[in-house]
Amino acid sequence: MTDRSAQYGGDEFATFHHLESEVRSYSRRAPAVFTTARGAQLFARDGTTYLDFLMGCSSLNYGHNPPELKSALADYIARDGLTHSLDLYSEAKESFLRELDETIFRPRQLDYVVQFPGPTGANAVEAALKLARKLTGRSNIIAFTNGFHGVSLGVLSCTGNRYHRAAAGQPLGGVTRLSYDRYLGPSVDTADYLDHLLSDASSGVDAPAAVIVETVQGEGGLNVAGTEWLQKVAAIARRHGALLIVDDIQAGVGRTDAFFSFEVSGLRPDIVTMAKSISGYGLPMAVVLIDRLLDVWQPREHTGTFRGNCHAFVTARAALEHFWRTDSLAASVRAKGNLLRSRLDHIAQKYDPDRASAKGRGMMRGIDLKSGEIAGQVISTAFENGLLLEAAGPKDEVVKCLPPLVIAEDQLSQGLDILEGAIASVIGSTRAYGSVRGKS
C-alpha cells in the first residue's frame, strides 16, 4: 500500500475507489494492482503472477511486450521519432502502409485503401456507417441480434445489448435488427428471411445502406456464423444495393487463425473495421479498410485528433513483418485452437448439455454456463487461482478464453486446468445448478 492509498482510505484499491468513475468494469472481477507483464503473464504489486486469458479483450494477440515489437518501438523513440502526426505524411505511417499492402493485401488480392479514423474500434465503425450512408444515400443499417459494435452514440444503434443501449439516454434509430445465424435454432435460415424482407416492398424495412456483421460475435457470446450463411448475407447485400461491412475488431488479426476472420468464408467485404490488435502492442489504433472504388470521402469529412499515432504505426508494421510474412503463426493458431477446443469440449462434456457447452472458433473460445451468476463465480474463482478471464453473452453467461496467439502450450494447458478446476468447484458447491453428467 502506498502513502497515497492511505490518504484515500487505507486499502490497496483506495485511490481507484476514490478517484476513478464507477463506470470501470474489468477491475471489479480482478482485484489486483498490476505492475508489469510479459508474454501470457501479468505480475501484480503483491507479487502474484497471473496467466492472462483476457489479453486486453483481444488487443494483445501477440502477448504482453512482444520483444520484436518492443525493440522496434524503443529504437524509434530513442532516435526521437515523431509521436503524433494527425494525418500528415510520416515515415512511420508510410512503412506501415507498405507492409500492410505487401504482406496482407496483395497476397489476398485485396484492393483496399486505409482510413485512420481515430484510436478505437468504435471510431472505425462510426466512420464505416457514415461512409456507407454517404455513398448510398440511404440511412438504414441492417445489424444482427447479439452484435456488439461499440458504445458511442452512433454505433450503439447497431449494438444489441440492452444494458449498453439503456445508457444512451435517448432513442436509438436508423437500424433494423435481424436474427444472426442460428439465433432461432438450426432449422431457421435467417438469411432467407433477410432477403424476403428486403424484397417485399411492403415489409416496412427500408432499403439499407449497409449490412454490418461479425463473423464471430465476441461480446455477444462467441456465436459463430456459418460459411454458407455469411456468403448468403453477402450476396443479399449486393443484390439489394447495400454495402457489406465486416466488423473484424475482435475476431481479426489472427484470433481465428487467418489474418481476417472472414477469409475462410471467401468473403470480400466492401468495408472492414479493425482495431484492438492491429497495432500489435496494445497501443491505440484503428483502421477502416475501404474498397478503392468506394472511397468517396472529401477532405476533413471525418477526422480525429489521434488518427496519427506513429508509435502504433511502428509496432503495427513490426507485427506484420514478424508474424505475417509466412503462414507459421496462422498454422500455430490452428493447432492451439484445436487444443483449446478439445479441452473445452472435454470440460463441458462433464456436465449436462443444458448446463455447459463449449463454443467459439480458433483461439476465441469459451464455455456457456447458461447463467451469468455461475459464470461470474467461475471467473472470480479462476482469478483467485491465477487466471484472468472475462464473461460474454447477453447475461454474461459465457466464460470467454482469449489467450495470446503466441502462448506456449504448457501455459495454455495450465490455464485450462485452472478453468476446469474453477468450474468444478463452483458447480460442485451449487446444488441448484444441476448434476455432473452421469451422477445424481
C-alpha positions in Angstrom: 0.0 0.0 0.0 1.4 3.4 -1.0 1.2 6.6 1.1 -1.3 8.0 -1.4 -3.6 5.0 -0.9 -3.6 5.6 2.8 -4.6 9.2 2.1 -7.7 8.0 0.3 -8.9 5.4 2.7 -6.3 2.8 3.5 -6.7 -0.3 1.4 -4.8 -1.2 -1.7 -7.5 0.0 -4.1 -8.5 3.1 -2.2 -7.1 5.5 -4.9 -9.2 3.9 -7.6 -12.3 3.8 -5.5 -12.0 7.4 -4.5 -10.9 8.9 -7.9 -12.0 6.6 -10.7 -15.5 6.6 -12.1 -18.0 3.9 -11.2 -18.1 3.0 -14.9 -15.0 0.8 -14.5 -15.7 -2.9 -15.1 -12.9 -5.4 -15.6 -11.2 -4.4 -12.3 -14.3 -5.5 -10.3 -13.6 -9.1 -11.1 -9.8 -8.8 -11.0 -8.9 -7.2 -7.6 -5.2 -6.6 -8.1 -2.9 -3.8 -8.9 -0.8 -4.9 -11.9 2.7 -3.6 -12.5 4.4 -5.5 -15.3 3.6 -8.1 -17.9 5.4 -10.4 -20.2 4.0 -12.8 -22.8 1.0 -14.6 -21.3 1.7 -13.4 -17.7 0.6 -10.4 -15.6 2.5 -9.5 -12.4 0.7 -7.8 -9.6 2.1 -5.4 -6.9 1.6 -8.0 -4.2 3.9 -10.4 -6.0 1.2 -12.7 -7.5 1.6 -13.9 -11.1 -1.4 -14.4 -13.3 -2.0 -16.1 -16.6 -3.8 -13.6 -18.9 -6.7 -15.2 -20.9 -8.3 -11.7 -21.4 -5.4 -10.1 -23.3 -7.0 -6.6 -23.4 -10.1 -8.2 -24.8 -8.1 -9.4 -27.8 -6.0 -6.2 -28.0 -2.8 -8.1 -27.2 -2.9 -11.1 -29.6 0.9 -11.3 -29.6 1.1 -11.2 -25.8 2.4 -8.5 -23.5 5.5 -6.7 -24.6 6.5 -8.9 -27.5 10.3 -8.5 -27.8 10.4 -7.8 -31.6 7.8 -5.0 -31.3 9.3 -3.6 -28.1 12.7 -3.3 -29.7 11.2 -1.6 -32.8 9.4 0.9 -30.6 12.3 1.5 -28.3 14.6 2.2 -31.3 12.1 4.6 -32.8 11.7 6.5 -29.6 15.4 6.6 -28.9 16.0 8.4 -32.2 13.2 11.0 -31.4 10.8 9.5 -34.0 7.7 11.5 -34.5 5.0 10.7 -31.9 1.8 12.4 -33.2 1.2 13.4 -36.8 -2.6 13.9 -37.3 -2.8 12.9 -40.9 0.5 14.4 -42.0 2.7 12.2 -44.1 5.2 10.4 -41.8 7.8 7.7 -42.4 6.1 5.6 -39.7 2.8 5.6 -41.5 4.4 5.1 -44.9 6.3 2.0 -43.6 3.1 0.5 -42.1 1.0 1.1 -45.2 3.6 -0.5 -47.4 3.9 -3.6 -45.1 0.1 -3.9 -44.9 -0.1 -3.8 -48.7 2.7 -6.2 -49.4 2.1 -8.7 -46.6 -1.7 -8.7 -46.3 -3.5 -7.0 -49.3 -1.5 -8.3 -52.3 -1.4 -12.0 -51.4 -5.2 -11.9 -50.9 -5.8 -9.8 -54.0 -7.5 -7.1 -52.0 -7.6 -3.5 -53.3 -8.4 -1.5 -50.2 -7.4 2.0 -49.2 -6.9 2.7 -45.5 -8.7 5.3 -43.4 -7.3 6.1 -39.9 -10.5 7.3 -38.1 -9.2 7.7 -34.6 -7.8 5.3 -32.0 -10.7 2.9 -31.1 -12.9 0.3 -32.8 -16.0 2.5 -32.2 -14.3 5.3 -34.2 -13.8 2.8 -37.0 -17.4 1.6 -37.0 -18.7 5.2 -36.8 -16.7 6.1 -39.9 -17.8 2.9 -41.8 -21.5 3.6 -41.2 -21.1 7.3 -42.1 -19.4 6.4 -45.4 -22.0 3.7 -46.3 -24.8 6.3 -45.8 -23.0 8.9 -47.7 -22.2 6.6 -50.6 -25.7 5.1 -51.0 -27.9 8.0 -49.9 -29.7 5.6 -47.6 -29.9 5.8 -43.8 -31.0 2.3 -42.7 -28.4 -0.2 -41.5 -29.0 -3.9 -41.0 -27.4 -5.2 -37.8 -27.9 -8.5 -36.0 -29.0 -9.9 -32.7 -26.2 -10.0 -30.1 -24.0 -7.9 -32.2 -21.5 -5.5 -30.5 -20.0 -2.6 -32.4 -19.2 -0.2 -29.6 -21.0 2.1 -27.2 -20.5 5.6 -28.7 -23.9 7.0 -29.6 -23.9 6.3 -33.4 -22.7 2.7 -33.3 -24.8 1.9 -30.2 -27.7 1.7 -32.5 -26.1 -1.3 -34.0 -25.2 -2.9 -30.7 -27.8 -5.3 -29.4 -27.1 -5.5 -25.7 -30.0 -3.9 -23.7 -27.8 -2.9 -20.8 -25.4 -0.9 -23.1 -28.3 0.6 -25.1 -30.1 1.8 -22.0 -27.2 4.1 -21.1 -27.8 6.1 -24.3 -30.4 8.2 -22.6 -32.3 8.7 -25.9 -34.0 6.6 -28.7 -31.6 4.8 -30.9 -32.7 4.6 -34.6 -31.6 4.1 -38.1 -31.0 0.4 -37.7 -33.1 -2.7 -38.5 -32.1 -5.6 -36.3 -32.4 -9.1 -37.6 -31.6 -12.6 -36.4 -28.0 -13.8 -36.5 -27.2 -17.2 -37.8 -28.9 -20.0 -35.7 -30.4 -17.3 -33.4 -33.8 -19.0 -33.9 -32.3 -22.5 -34.0 -30.6 -24.6 -36.7 -33.7 -25.1 -38.7 -34.4 -21.4 -39.4 -32.5 -19.8 -42.2 -32.4 -16.2 -41.1 -30.5 -15.1 -44.3 -33.5 -16.2 -46.4 -35.7 -14.1 -44.0 -33.5 -11.1 -44.6 -33.8 -11.5 -48.3 -37.5 -11.8 -48.1 -37.9 -8.7 -46.1 -35.7 -6.6 -48.4 -37.5 -8.0 -51.5 -41.0 -7.2 -50.2 -41.9 -3.5 -50.8 -44.5 -3.8 -48.0 -42.2 -5.3 -45.3 -41.7 -1.9 -43.7 -38.0 -2.4 -43.8 -36.2 0.5 -45.6 -33.6 -0.3 -48.2 -30.3 -0.5 -46.2 -27.1 1.5 -46.8 -25.2 -1.4 -45.3 -25.3 -4.8 -43.6 -22.8 -4.9 -40.7 -21.8 -8.3 -39.3 -19.2 -10.0 -37.1 -18.2 -13.5 -38.3 -17.8 -14.4 -34.6 -19.7 -12.4 -32.0 -17.2 -11.8 -29.3 -19.2 -9.8 -26.7 -22.4 -11.4 -27.9 -21.4 -14.8 -26.5 -18.9 -16.4 -29.0 -21.7 -17.1 -31.6 -20.1 -18.3 -34.8 -21.7 -17.6 -38.2 -21.5 -20.5 -40.7 -19.8 -20.0 -44.0 -22.9 -20.6 -46.1 -24.9 -18.1 -44.0 -22.2 -15.4 -44.4 -22.0 -16.0 -48.1 -25.7 -15.7 -48.5 -25.8 -12.5 -46.4 -23.0 -11.0 -48.6 -24.9 -11.9 -51.8 -28.2 -10.5 -50.4 -26.4 -7.2 -49.5 -25.0 -7.0 -53.0 -28.3 -7.8 -54.6 -30.1 -5.1 -52.7 -27.5 -2.4 -53.3 -26.2 -2.4 -49.7 -22.5 -2.4 -48.7 -21.2 -5.3 -46.7 -19.3 -4.2 -43.6 -17.4 -6.8 -41.6 -16.5 -5.8 -38.1 -13.3 -7.6 -37.5 -12.2 -5.7 -34.5 -12.1 -8.6 -32.0 -12.1 -11.6 -34.3 -9.4 -10.3 -36.7 -5.6 -10.2 -36.7 -5.2 -13.9 -36.4 -7.6 -14.6 -33.5 -9.5 -17.2 -35.6 -6.2 -18.2 -37.4 -6.2 -16.3 -40.7 -5.4 -12.6 -40.5 -9.0 -11.7 -41.4 -11.7 -13.8 -39.8 -13.8 -13.7 -43.0 -11.1 -15.4 -45.2 -12.3 -18.9 -44.5 -15.7 -17.9 -45.9 -14.3 -16.4 -49.1 -15.9 -13.0 -48.4 -14.7 -9.8 -50.0 -16.3 -7.1 -47.8 -16.8 -3.6 -49.1 -15.6 -2.2 -45.8 -13.7 -3.8 -42.9 -13.3 -2.3 -39.5 -10.2 -3.2 -37.4 -8.7 -2.0 -34.1 -7.6 -3.8 -30.9 -4.6 -5.9 -32.0 -3.9 -4.1 -35.3 -1.2 -2.1 -33.5 0.3 -5.3 -32.2 1.4 -3.8 -28.9 -1.9 -2.6 -27.3 -1.3 0.9 -28.5 -4.5 2.8 -29.6 -5.1 2.4 -33.3 -8.0 1.7 -35.6 -8.3 1.4 -39.4 -11.2 1.3 -41.9 -10.4 -0.7 -45.0 -12.4 0.6 -47.9 -12.8 -0.8 -51.4 -10.8 1.6 -53.5 -13.8 2.4 -55.8 -16.0 3.3 -52.7 -13.6 5.9 -51.2 -15.8 8.9 -51.8 -14.7 10.8 -48.7 -14.0 14.5 -49.2 -11.1 16.1 -47.2 -11.9 16.6 -43.5 -15.3 14.9 -43.7 -14.3 12.5 -40.9 -11.4 13.4 -38.7 -9.9 12.5 -35.3 -7.1 14.2 -33.4 -5.3 10.9 -32.6 -5.5 9.3 -36.0 -1.8 9.7 -36.4 -0.3 7.6 -33.6 3.2 7.0 -35.0 4.2 4.7 -32.2 1.3 2.4 -33.1 2.3 2.6 -36.8 5.8 1.4 -35.8 4.6 -1.6 -33.8 1.9 -2.5 -36.3 4.5 -2.6 -39.1 6.8 -4.7 -36.9 4.0 -7.1 -36.1 3.1 -7.6 -39.8 6.7 -8.1 -40.7 7.5 -10.6 -37.9 4.3 -12.6 -37.6 2.6 -12.5 -41.1 5.2 -12.7 -43.8 4.8 -16.5 -43.6 1.9 -18.8 -42.6 3.7 -20.0 -39.4 1.6 -18.0 -37.0 -1.7 -19.0 -38.6 -0.7 -22.7 -38.5 0.3 -22.4 -34.9 -3.1 -20.7 -34.1 -4.9 -23.6 -35.8 -3.0 -26.1 -33.7 -3.6 -24.3 -30.5 -7.2 -23.6 -31.4 -7.7 -27.3 -31.8 -6.2 -27.9 -28.4 -8.3 -25.3 -26.9 -11.4 -26.7 -28.5 -10.6 -30.2 -27.4 -10.0 -29.2 -23.8 -13.1 -27.0 -23.6 -15.2 -29.8 -25.1 -13.8 -32.2 -22.5 -14.7 -29.8 -19.7 -18.2 -29.1 -20.9 -19.0 -32.8 -21.5 -18.6 -33.5 -17.8 -21.9 -31.7 -17.3 -25.4 -31.9 -18.7 -25.6 -30.1 -22.1 -28.2 -27.7 -20.8 -25.7 -26.6 -18.1 -22.5 -26.3 -20.0 -21.5 -26.2 -23.7 -18.3 -25.2 -25.5 -18.4 -22.7 -28.3 -16.3 -20.3 -30.4 -13.7 -20.6 -33.1 -9.9 -20.6 -33.4 -8.4 -19.1 -30.2 -11.6 -17.2 -29.5 -13.5 -19.8 -27.4 -15.3 -20.4 -24.2 -17.9 -22.3 -22.2 -21.5 -21.3 -22.0 -22.6 -22.0 -18.4 -26.2 -20.8 -19.0 -26.1 -18.5 -16.0 -24.4 -15.1 -15.5 -24.2 -15.8 -11.8 -22.4 -19.1 -12.2 -20.1 -17.7 -14.9 -19.2 -14.8 -12.6 -18.4 -17.1 -9.7 -16.2 -19.2 -12.1 -14.3 -16.2 -13.3 -13.7 -15.0 -9.7 -12.6 -18.5 -8.6 -10.2 -18.7 -11.5 -8.7 -15.3 -10.7 -8.1 -16.4 -7.1 -6.1 -19.3 -8.6 -4.1 -17.2 -11.0 -6.1 -16.9 -14.3 -7.7 -13.8 -15.7 -10.8 -14.3 -17.8 -13.9 -12.4 -18.8 -17.6 -13.0 -19.5 -19.6 -12.6 -22.6 -23.1 -13.1 -23.8 -26.4 -11.3 -23.2 -26.4 -12.3 -19.5 -22.6 -12.7 -19.1 -23.2 -16.4 -19.1 -20.2 -17.4 -21.3 -16.7 -17.7 -19.8 -14.5 -16.5 -22.6 -10.9 -17.5 -23.2 -8.7 -15.2 -25.3 -5.2 -16.4 -24.6 -2.3 -14.8 -26.6 -1.8 -16.4 -30.0 1.8 -17.0 -29.1 1.2 -18.7 -25.8 3.3 -21.8 -25.0 1.3 -25.0 -24.9 2.2 -25.7 -21.3 0.9 -22.3 -20.3 -2.3 -22.9 -22.3 -2.8 -26.2 -20.6 -2.1 -24.7 -17.2 -4.7 -22.0 -17.7 -7.3 -24.6 -18.8 -6.5 -26.7 -15.8 -7.3 -23.7 -13.6 -10.6 -23.1 -15.5 -11.6 -26.7 -15.3 -11.0 -26.7 -11.5 -12.9 -23.4 -11.1 -15.9 -24.8 -12.9 -15.8 -28.0 -10.9 -15.5 -26.0 -7.6 -18.4 -23.7 -8.4 -20.8 -26.2 -9.9 -19.9 -28.7 -7.1 -20.9 -26.2 -4.5 -24.1 -25.0 -6.3 -26.5 -27.8 -5.8 -29.3 -26.0 -7.5 -27.3 -25.7 -10.7 -27.6 -29.3 -11.8 -25.8 -32.6 -11.7 -22.5 -33.6 -13.2 -23.2 -35.8 -16.1 -23.7 -39.5 -15.1 -24.1 -38.6 -11.4 -27.0 -37.6 -9.3 
